[in-house]
């Protein structure tokens, strides 16, 4: 079965710290290949409690869009789990350059556990049956990338944490399923994250078959995502979904 499962939909530090939403990240399964995207705090626990259970030993790749704690807090635990404690050298770790080294997030003793480490940058990548593209670098305080997964006839794009900038629209124009990390209900000029209004403008410009909003901060949660979803779907007449913990999208 081909699917995307949102094990966590928390965005920003306070939702993560209080676990008002899980910060576990996203599991992608396509044909015979499994990848985990942004294993934040709780990723390992959520894999075990998922129904049906998701076994990290079946992972072929871990992908970090960037090194912030809400995206990478469980990355070392997931490397341990993917490689069965390092006894099976397997899997590929994709990550930005600044996530490695002295100020990185990968423990030094784990550096040789995976079969490969691949530095993310603008370009094309593959792992097993999954091909993906990094179209451009995001605007965020650390090195951050969005990803376009090319899965048969679908182009499933994840626009990870970023401030709005006009180049996002042509970069993701061919997306059939568009996933946007949307932290704020209203714009914050001092913090580089998308707000709801910006997300809607991106969706209207790209016109994907399905748009999924996730990675919610406190202000968006307070605005009640399920109510916002109903209003926006009715207004735009588009398939727009506000993700929830455990949500599964079949491809």
C-alpha positions as CSV (number, residue, x, y, z in Angstrom):
1,X,0.0,0.0,0.0
2,X,1.2,3.5,-0.9
3,X,0.5,6.1,1.8
4,X,1.6,9.1,3.8
5,X,0.9,9.0,7.6
6,X,1.1,12.1,9.7
7,X,2.4,10.8,13.0
8,X,2.7,14.4,14.3
9,X,1.2,17.8,13.3
10,X,2.8,20.0,15.9
11,X,4.6,23.2,14.8
12,X,6.8,25.6,16.7
13,X,8.3,25.2,20.2
14,X,5.3,25.6,22.5
15,X,3.0,23.1,20.8
16,X,5.9,20.7,20.8
17,X,7.0,21.3,24.4
18,X,3.4,20.9,25.7
19,X,2.6,18.1,23.2
20,X,-0.7,19.7,22.4
21,X,-0.1,17.9,19.1
22,X,2.4,15.2,18.5
23,X,5.8,16.3,17.0
24,X,6.6,12.8,15.6
25,X,6.9,13.6,11.8
26,X,5.7,11.9,8.7
27,X,6.0,8.3,7.4
28,X,6.0,7.8,3.6
29,X,5.5,4.3,2.1
30,X,5.7,3.8,-1.7
31,X,5.9,0.4,-3.3
32,X,8.7,-1.4,-1.4
33,X,10.4,1.7,0.0
34,X,9.7,3.4,3.4
35,X,11.0,6.9,4.4
36,X,10.6,8.9,7.6
37,X,10.6,12.7,7.3
38,X,11.5,14.9,10.2
39,X,11.5,12.6,13.2
40,X,10.8,15.1,16.0
41,X,10.3,14.2,19.6
42,X,8.0,11.2,20.0
43,X,8.7,9.7,16.6
44,X,9.8,6.3,17.9
45,X,6.9,6.1,20.4
46,X,4.3,7.0,17.7
47,X,5.7,4.4,15.4
48,X,5.1,1.8,18.1
49,X,1.6,3.0,19.0
50,X,0.5,3.4,15.4
51,X,-2.3,1.1,14.2
52,X,-1.1,-0.9,12.4
53,X,2.3,-0.6,14.0
54,X,5.1,1.0,11.9
55,X,8.4,-0.8,12.4
56,X,11.4,1.6,12.0
57,X,13.5,-1.5,11.1
58,X,11.7,-1.4,7.8
59,X,12.8,2.1,7.0
60,X,15.0,2.7,3.9
61,X,15.7,6.4,4.6
62,X,15.4,9.2,7.2
63,X,15.0,12.7,5.7
64,X,15.7,15.8,7.7
65,X,14.4,19.0,6.1
66,X,16.4,20.9,8.8
67,X,18.0,20.5,12.2
68,X,15.5,22.3,14.5
69,X,14.5,20.2,17.5
70,X,10.8,19.8,16.5
71,X,12.0,18.2,13.3
72,X,15.0,16.3,14.5
73,X,14.6,15.5,18.2
74,X,14.2,11.8,17.7
75,X,16.6,11.4,14.7
76,X,19.2,9.6,16.7
77,X,16.7,7.2,18.2
78,X,15.3,6.5,14.7
79,X,18.8,5.8,13.3
80,X,19.3,3.3,16.1
81,X,15.9,1.7,15.3
82,X,16.4,1.7,11.5
83,X,19.8,-0.1,11.9
84,X,18.7,-2.3,14.8
85,X,21.2,-0.7,17.2
86,X,23.9,-0.4,14.5
87,X,24.1,-4.2,14.1
88,X,22.6,-3.9,10.6
89,X,24.4,-1.2,8.6
90,X,21.5,-0.1,6.4
91,X,19.4,2.9,5.2
92,X,20.2,6.3,4.0
93,X,20.2,9.5,6.0
94,X,19.4,12.7,4.0
95,X,20.1,15.9,5.8
96,X,21.5,19.5,5.3
97,X,25.2,20.1,5.8
98,X,24.7,22.1,9.0
99,X,22.9,19.2,10.6
100,X,26.3,17.4,10.7
101,X,29.4,18.2,12.6
102,X,30.0,20.0,15.9
103,X,26.8,22.1,15.8
104,X,24.8,19.3,14.2
105,X,22.2,16.9,15.6
106,X,23.7,13.5,14.8
107,X,25.6,11.8,17.6
108,X,29.2,11.0,16.6
109,X,28.9,7.4,17.6
110,X,26.0,6.9,15.1
111,X,28.0,8.3,12.1
112,X,28.7,4.9,10.6
113,X,25.4,3.2,11.5
114,X,23.7,4.0,8.2
115,X,24.7,2.7,4.8
116,X,24.9,6.2,3.4
117,X,24.7,9.8,4.3
118,X,23.6,12.2,1.6
119,X,23.8,16.0,1.9
120,X,20.6,17.8,0.9
121,X,20.9,20.7,-1.5
122,X,19.1,21.8,-4.7
123,X,18.9,18.8,-7.0
124,X,17.5,15.3,-7.5
125,X,17.8,12.3,-5.2
126,X,16.5,8.7,-5.0
127,X,16.2,5.9,-2.5
128,X,14.7,2.6,-3.7
129,X,11.4,3.3,-5.4
130,X,11.2,6.9,-4.2
131,X,12.6,9.7,-6.4
132,X,12.5,13.3,-5.0
133,X,13.7,16.8,-5.9
134,X,14.9,19.6,-3.7
135,X,13.8,22.6,-5.8
136,X,15.3,25.5,-3.8
137,X,16.5,26.5,-0.3
138,X,13.9,27.9,2.1
139,X,14.0,31.1,4.1
140,X,14.5,30.0,7.6
141,X,17.2,30.6,10.4
142,X,18.9,27.3,9.6
143,X,19.6,25.5,6.3
144,X,16.2,24.2,5.3
145,X,14.8,22.5,2.2
146,X,11.4,21.5,0.9
147,X,10.9,18.3,-1.0
148,X,9.0,17.1,-4.1
149,X,8.4,13.4,-4.1
150,X,7.8,12.0,-7.6
151,X,5.5,9.0,-7.0
152,X,4.2,7.6,-10.2
153,X,1.6,10.1,-11.5
154,X,1.6,12.1,-8.2
155,X,4.0,14.9,-7.3
156,X,3.7,15.1,-3.5
157,X,5.4,18.2,-2.2
158,X,6.3,19.1,1.3
159,X,7.0,22.8,1.8
160,X,8.9,22.7,5.1
161,X,9.4,25.6,7.5
162,X,9.9,28.9,5.6
163,X,9.0,32.5,5.3
164,X,7.0,33.3,2.3
165,X,8.8,34.3,-0.9
166,X,7.5,34.4,-4.4
167,X,9.9,31.7,-5.8
168,X,7.9,29.1,-3.8
169,X,5.1,29.1,-6.3
170,X,7.0,28.3,-9.5
171,X,9.1,25.8,-7.6
172,X,6.1,23.7,-6.6
173,X,3.8,24.6,-9.5
174,X,3.5,20.9,-10.7
175,X,2.5,19.5,-7.3
176,X,-0.6,17.3,-7.3
177,X,-0.6,16.9,-3.5
178,X,0.8,20.0,-1.7
179,X,1.7,19.8,2.0
180,X,2.4,23.1,3.7
181,X,3.9,23.7,7.2
182,X,1.8,26.5,8.5
183,X,2.6,27.7,12.0
184,X,0.8,31.0,12.3
185,X,-2.9,32.1,12.0
186,X,-1.8,35.6,11.3
187,X,1.5,36.9,9.9
188,X,4.5,37.4,12.2
189,X,7.1,39.6,10.5
190,X,9.8,38.7,13.0
191,X,9.6,34.9,12.6
192,X,10.3,33.0,9.3
193,X,7.2,30.8,9.1
194,X,4.1,30.7,6.9
195,X,0.8,32.1,8.1
196,X,-2.6,30.8,7.0
197,X,-3.2,33.7,4.6
198,X,0.1,33.0,2.8
199,X,-0.7,29.3,2.6
200,X,-4.0,30.0,1.0
201,X,-2.4,32.3,-1.6
202,X,0.2,29.5,-2.4
203,X,-2.6,27.0,-2.8
204,X,-4.7,29.3,-5.0
205,X,-1.7,29.9,-7.2
206,X,-0.6,26.2,-7.5
207,X,-4.1,24.6,-7.6
208,X,-3.1,21.1,-6.5
209,X,-5.6,18.2,-6.5
210,X,-5.3,18.2,-2.7
211,X,-3.7,20.6,-0.2
212,X,-2.7,19.5,3.3
213,X,-1.9,22.0,6.0
214,X,0.2,20.8,9.0
215,X,2.8,21.8,11.6
216,X,0.5,24.1,13.6
217,X,1.5,26.6,16.2
218,X,-0.5,27.9,19.1
219,X,-2.4,30.6,17.2
220,X,-3.6,28.2,14.6
221,X,-4.7,25.6,17.1
222,X,-6.5,28.3,19.1
223,X,-8.4,29.2,15.9
224,X,-9.7,25.5,15.7
225,X,-8.3,23.9,12.5
226,X,-11.4,21.8,11.9
227,X,-13.6,24.9,11.8
228,X,-11.1,26.7,9.5
229,X,-11.0,23.7,7.2
230,X,-14.8,23.8,6.7
231,X,-14.8,27.5,6.0
232,X,-11.9,27.5,3.6
233,X,-13.1,24.4,1.7
234,X,-16.4,26.1,1.2
235,X,-14.9,29.4,0.2
236,X,-12.3,28.1,-2.3
237,X,-14.2,25.0,-3.5
238,X,-10.9,23.1,-3.3
239,X,-9.8,19.9,-1.5
240,X,-8.0,21.4,1.5
241,X,-7.3,19.4,4.6
242,X,-6.0,20.4,8.0
243,X,-3.9,17.4,9.1
244,X,-4.4,15.7,12.5
245,X,-2.2,13.3,14.4
246,X,-2.5,9.8,12.9
247,X,-4.0,11.0,9.6
248,X,-3.3,8.7,6.7
249,X,-3.5,9.6,3.0
250,X,-3.5,6.8,0.5
251,X,-1.7,7.4,-2.8
